[in-house]
Amino acid sequence: MRIVCVGGGPAGLYFSISAKLRDAGHEIIVLEADPPEATYGWGVVYWSDLLDILHRNDPESARAVSAGSVLWQQQEIRLHGNRHDGTAYFGGFGYSMGRAALLDILTRRARSLGVDVRHGERLADPADLPDADLILAADGANSRIRQSRAEQFGPHTQTGRNPFIWLATDRQFDSFVFAFEQTEAGWIWFHAYPSFKGVSTCIVECSPETWQGLGLDTLDEEDAVPLLEKIFHRALDGHSLISKSRGAPAKWQRFTHLANRTWVDGSEPGRPVVLAGDAAHTTHFTLGSGTRLAMIDGIILAEALKGFPDPRIALREYDKRRRAELHPVQAAARTSMAWFEQLDDYLDRGPVDFAYAMAVRQGHQPPWRYQTHLATQLKPVRRARRAYDTGTRWYQDRKRGAAPLPLLTHSPQPHH
């Protein structure tokens, strides 16, 4: 089968890897508009279950992803940037890595399997698709292919209320940090997590009223950075925010929730078009699941093509299964987005009760959850939880045959 993937992100690249592993006879071309190592954003975050999925699907690339990741432990919720009296905690751990590093690993693995990955190739007209038995549209949330076939895919979008901007900082966090600061114009906060050594991703968000009240709606994005550094001085411990990831400053956005009536367009006999990754679905960044879902799309599509000799049936099964699986995830993402849009309803509470409200924003929690949350605030309990998590990771790494990731340590860095 000749397959053309439009888009060289996690969805397109990991599908090409997964499909080649199942049938080396596929001729797969990946067309990526950007040059190598050019990517939007900074880091991606994921949890242990994704490593299990990747190791089952392709141990070789999974080991490279694991080796290129950093481990973070627990989550901190800081009010007024204070790491002591104004901080509450969640347990657990997760992983993150630079997005560019992830794409480099997947590109090298795909090429080693015979995939033709072409950078700097942009379709002049998304309606004029190349000859292929299957076109995979993995060209992101603003997919030109999906937009050119809107009648067939039936996209539905819902734009969030809060402005946000995707930045980085040279402060190396070793946990996932939510920092909330109150200004004269209202509350503003960031979500931050380590991405690679010396750099953490830092997503700043606020209500439209705060955004306008601080003058962020009229400031150039680069001029906004010093103001944000001043606001988050304590939480950043005097470190800098970084705006430019591709030579241009990051821009304020509002999140767009995307769903489609179908992910398959079979209107052209012999050349179906199928969606994957952000071209098919988006989930709010407070869930941290976009990369995970994109890579799973690739696995499920490859499995369907292997399991059903008739590509039309394979694509129907992929569409049916993944849309059903994504429905509760996207519902949870919409709920999470709405909670952060109504943050003022909760910020009059102390840090522990505020953090609990954040933890249960999906609802339907067992009655003992609050008592567990209170116990997590005690330092001996957190130490015990970290020891338990260390043992869990050791066991999981042994099962996968992977080397355990070292803990992040803070390297001395100059303050700015």
C-alpha positions in Angstrom: 0.0 0.0 0.0 1.3 3.5 -0.9 0.5 5.8 2.1 1.2 9.5 2.2 1.2 11.2 5.7 0.8 14.9 5.6 2.4 16.2 8.8 5.6 15.0 10.5 4.4 15.3 14.1 3.9 12.5 16.6 0.8 11.2 14.9 2.2 10.9 11.4 5.6 9.7 12.4 4.4 7.1 14.9 1.8 5.8 12.5 4.5 5.3 9.9 6.7 3.4 12.4 3.8 1.3 13.6 2.6 0.5 10.0 6.1 -0.4 8.8 6.5 -2.8 11.8 3.3 -4.6 10.8 3.9 -4.7 7.1 7.4 -3.7 5.8 5.9 -3.7 2.2 4.0 -0.5 2.8 5.5 2.5 0.8 5.1 5.4 3.3 6.0 9.0 2.6 5.8 11.6 5.4 5.6 15.2 4.1 6.5 17.8 6.8 6.3 21.5 5.9 8.8 22.6 8.5 12.6 22.0 8.3 14.2 19.5 10.6 14.3 20.4 14.3 11.8 23.2 13.8 8.8 22.8 16.1 6.3 24.9 17.9 6.2 24.8 21.7 8.8 23.4 24.1 8.1 20.2 26.0 5.6 17.4 26.0 4.4 15.7 29.2 3.2 12.1 29.6 2.6 9.4 32.2 3.9 5.9 32.8 1.1 4.2 30.9 2.4 5.7 27.6 5.8 4.1 28.2 4.1 0.7 28.6 2.2 1.3 25.3 5.3 2.3 23.4 7.4 -0.6 24.7 4.7 -3.1 23.6 4.5 -1.5 20.2 8.1 -0.7 19.4 10.7 -1.3 22.1 13.5 0.3 20.2 12.0 3.8 19.8 10.4 3.4 23.3 13.9 3.0 24.8 15.1 6.1 23.0 12.0 8.1 24.2 12.6 7.0 27.8 16.3 7.8 27.7 15.5 11.3 26.3 12.9 12.1 29.0 13.2 13.7 32.4 11.3 12.5 35.5 9.3 14.8 37.7 7.8 14.0 41.0 4.6 15.3 42.7 2.7 18.4 41.8 2.8 21.7 43.6 0.0 24.2 43.8 1.4 27.5 44.9 -0.7 30.6 45.8 1.2 33.9 45.6 4.3 32.0 44.4 5.0 30.9 48.0 6.6 27.5 48.3 5.9 27.2 52.0 2.7 28.4 53.6 1.0 29.0 50.3 1.7 25.5 48.8 -0.4 22.4 48.6 0.6 19.1 47.0 -0.6 16.2 44.9 1.3 12.9 44.8 2.5 10.9 41.8 5.1 11.3 39.1 5.3 11.8 35.4 7.7 12.3 32.5 8.5 15.0 30.0 10.9 15.7 27.1 11.6 18.4 24.6 9.2 18.2 21.6 12.1 18.7 19.1 13.9 15.8 20.7 10.9 13.5 20.5 10.4 14.3 16.8 14.0 13.7 16.1 13.8 10.2 17.7 10.7 9.3 15.8 12.1 10.6 12.5 15.3 8.6 12.9 13.3 5.4 13.8 10.9 5.9 10.9 13.8 6.3 8.4 15.6 3.2 9.7 12.4 1.2 8.9 12.4 2.6 5.3 9.9 5.5 5.7 10.6 8.4 3.3 10.5 11.4 5.6 10.7 14.7 3.7 11.1 18.0 5.5 10.3 21.4 3.9 7.6 20.0 1.7 4.3 21.9 2.0 1.2 21.1 -0.2 0.5 24.2 -2.3 -3.1 23.3 -2.4 -4.6 21.0 0.2 -7.3 19.9 -2.3 -4.6 18.6 -4.6 -3.4 15.5 -2.8 -0.6 13.3 -4.0 -1.3 9.9 -5.6 -1.7 7.3 -2.9 -3.8 4.4 -1.7 -4.3 6.3 1.6 -3.8 9.9 2.7 -3.2 10.4 6.4 -4.0 14.0 7.4 -1.8 14.6 10.5 -1.2 18.3 9.8 -2.3 19.7 13.2 -5.3 21.4 14.8 -5.4 23.9 11.9 -5.3 21.1 9.3 -5.6 22.5 5.8 -6.7 19.1 4.5 -9.6 18.9 7.1 -10.6 22.5 6.3 -10.7 21.8 2.6 -13.0 18.8 3.2 -15.1 20.2 6.0 -18.3 18.9 4.5 -17.0 15.4 4.6 -15.4 15.4 8.1 -18.0 17.6 9.8 -15.6 19.5 12.2 -17.1 21.2 15.3 -15.0 23.7 17.3 -15.5 25.4 20.6 -13.2 28.3 21.6 -12.2 28.7 25.2 -12.5 31.9 27.1 -9.1 32.3 28.7 -6.1 33.7 26.8 -2.9 31.7 27.2 0.7 31.9 26.0 3.1 28.9 25.6 6.5 30.0 27.0 9.6 28.4 28.6 11.8 29.4 31.5 15.4 28.8 32.4 14.3 27.8 35.8 14.6 24.0 36.0 11.6 22.7 38.0 11.7 19.1 39.4 8.0 18.8 39.8 4.8 19.9 38.0 4.1 23.4 39.3 0.9 25.5 39.2 1.6 29.0 40.4 -1.2 31.5 41.0 -0.6 35.2 41.5 -3.1 37.9 42.4 -2.6 41.3 40.6 -4.6 44.5 40.8 -6.3 43.4 37.6 -7.1 39.9 38.9 -5.5 36.4 39.1 -3.0 35.1 36.6 -1.3 31.7 36.8 1.1 29.3 35.0 1.5 25.6 34.5 5.1 24.6 34.4 7.1 21.3 34.1 10.7 20.4 33.2 11.3 19.7 29.5 15.0 19.1 29.3 18.0 20.1 31.3 18.0 23.7 32.2 14.6 24.5 30.6 11.0 24.1 31.7 7.8 24.6 29.8 5.7 27.4 31.3 2.1 28.1 30.0 0.7 31.4 31.3 -3.1 31.7 31.5 -5.6 34.2 32.9 -9.2 35.5 32.4 -9.9 38.0 29.6 -10.6 40.6 32.2 -7.2 40.2 33.8 -5.5 40.0 30.4 -7.0 43.4 29.4 -6.6 44.9 32.9 -2.8 44.2 32.8 -2.6 45.6 29.3 -1.5 42.3 27.8 -4.0 42.7 25.0 -2.2 45.8 23.7 1.5 44.9 24.5 3.6 43.2 21.9 4.3 39.6 23.0 8.0 40.3 23.6 7.1 43.4 25.7 4.7 41.2 27.8 7.6 38.9 28.9 9.2 41.4 31.4 5.8 42.1 32.9 5.1 38.4 33.4 8.6 37.9 34.8 7.8 40.6 37.4 4.5 39.1 38.3 5.9 35.6 38.7 9.2 36.7 40.2 8.8 34.5 43.3 7.5 31.4 41.5 10.4 31.7 39.0 12.9 32.5 41.7 14.2 35.4 39.6 14.7 33.3 36.5 13.8 34.4 33.0 10.9 33.5 30.7 11.7 32.5 27.1 9.4 33.4 24.3 11.1 32.6 21.1 11.2 28.9 20.1 11.4 29.3 16.3 12.9 32.8 16.0 9.5 34.4 16.5 7.9 35.2 19.9 5.1 33.1 21.2 1.6 34.5 20.7 -1.4 34.7 22.9 -4.1 32.2 22.0 -7.4 30.9 23.1 -7.7 27.1 23.1 -9.9 25.6 20.4 -11.6 22.3 21.3 -12.0 20.3 18.1 -14.1 17.2 17.3 -15.2 15.8 14.0 -18.4 13.9 12.9 -16.1 11.3 11.2 -12.3 10.9 10.8 -12.6 9.2 7.4 -13.4 10.8 4.0 -14.1 8.1 1.4 -15.6 10.4 -1.1 -12.8 9.7 -3.6 -12.8 6.0 -4.5 -9.4 4.4 -4.1 -7.9 7.3 -2.3 -9.5 7.7 1.2 -8.3 10.5 3.6 -8.1 9.8 7.3 -7.4 12.1 10.2 -5.1 11.6 13.2 -3.7 13.6 16.1 -4.7 17.2 16.5 -6.2 17.2 13.0 -8.9 14.8 14.4 -9.2 16.0 18.0 -7.8 18.4 20.6 -7.8 18.2 24.4 -7.1 21.1 26.7 -3.5 21.4 27.9 -4.5 21.0 31.5 -5.0 17.3 30.8 -1.5 17.0 29.2 -2.6 14.2 26.9 -2.2 15.5 23.3 1.0 13.7 22.4 -0.1 10.5 24.0 -3.4 10.5 22.1 -1.7 11.3 18.8 0.7 8.3 19.1 -2.1 6.0 20.1 -4.0 7.1 17.0 -1.0 5.9 15.0 -0.9 2.5 16.7 -4.7 1.9 16.3 -4.7 2.9 12.6 -1.8 0.6 11.9 -3.4 -2.2 13.7 -6.7 -1.7 11.8 -4.9 -1.8 8.4 -3.1 -5.0 9.4 -6.2 -6.7 10.8 -8.6 -6.0 7.9 -7.6 -6.8 4.3 -10.2 -4.3 3.0 -8.9 -0.8 3.7 -12.5 0.6 3.8 -13.4 -1.7 6.6 -10.1 -1.0 8.4 -10.7 2.8 8.3 -14.3 2.4 9.5 -13.1 0.3 12.5 -10.4 2.9 13.3 -12.9 5.7 13.1 -15.5 3.9 15.2 -13.0 2.8 17.9 -11.0 6.0 18.3 -13.9 8.4 18.3 -15.6 6.2 21.0 -12.4 6.2 23.1 -11.9 9.9 22.7 -15.4 10.9 23.7 -14.9 10.6 27.5 -11.4 12.1 27.2 -12.6 15.2 25.4 -15.5 15.5 27.8 -13.0 15.6 30.7 -10.9 18.1 28.8 -13.9 20.4 28.3 -14.7 20.2 32.0 -11.1 21.0 32.9 -11.0 24.0 30.6 -14.3 25.3 32.1 -13.0 24.9 35.6 -10.0 27.1 34.9 -12.3 29.6 33.2 -14.3 29.9 36.5 -11.2 30.0 38.8 -12.4 33.1 40.8 -15.1 30.9 42.4 -12.4 28.9 44.2 -9.5 31.3 44.9 -11.0 32.6 48.1 -10.0 29.3 49.7 -6.8 28.3 51.4 -4.2 26.5 49.3 -5.1 23.0 50.5 -8.9 23.4 49.9 -8.2 25.2 46.6 -5.9 22.4 45.5 -8.6 19.8 46.4 -11.1 21.6 44.3 -8.6 21.4 41.4 -8.0 17.7 42.0 -11.7 16.9 41.9 -12.8 19.2 39.0 -13.9 16.1 37.1 -16.4 15.3 39.9 -17.6 11.8 41.1 -14.9 11.4 43.8 -15.1 8.8 46.6 -15.7 10.2 50.1 -12.2 9.2 51.3 -10.5 11.3 48.6 -10.5 14.5 50.7 -8.9 12.6 53.7 -6.2 11.3 51.4 -5.6 14.8 50.1 -5.1 16.1 53.6 -2.7 13.3 54.4 -0.7 14.2 51.3 0.1 17.6 52.8 2.1 16.0 55.6 5.8 15.8 54.8 6.3 12.2 56.2 3.4 11.0 54.0 4.9 12.6 50.9 8.3 11.0 51.7 6.5 7.6 52.0 4.7 8.2 48.7 7.9 9.1 46.9 9.5 5.9 48.2 6.5 3.9 47.0 6.7 5.6 43.6 10.4 4.9 43.3 9.7 1.2 43.9 6.9 1.3 41.4 9.1 2.9 38.7 11.9 0.4 39.4 9.5 -2.5 38.9 8.0 -1.0 35.8 11.5 -0.3 34.3 12.6 -3.9 35.0 9.5 -5.2 33.2 10.2 -3.0 30.2 13.9 -3.8 30.2 14.7 -0.1 30.4 17.2 1.8 32.5 15.6 3.9 35.3 15.6 7.6 34.7 17.7 9.6 37.2 16.1 12.2 39.3 16.4 15.8 38.2 18.9 17.9 40.2 19.0 21.6 40.2 22.2 22.8 38.5 23.4 26.3 39.6 22.0 28.9 37.3 22.4 32.6 37.4 19.4 34.6 38.4 18.2 37.4 36.1 
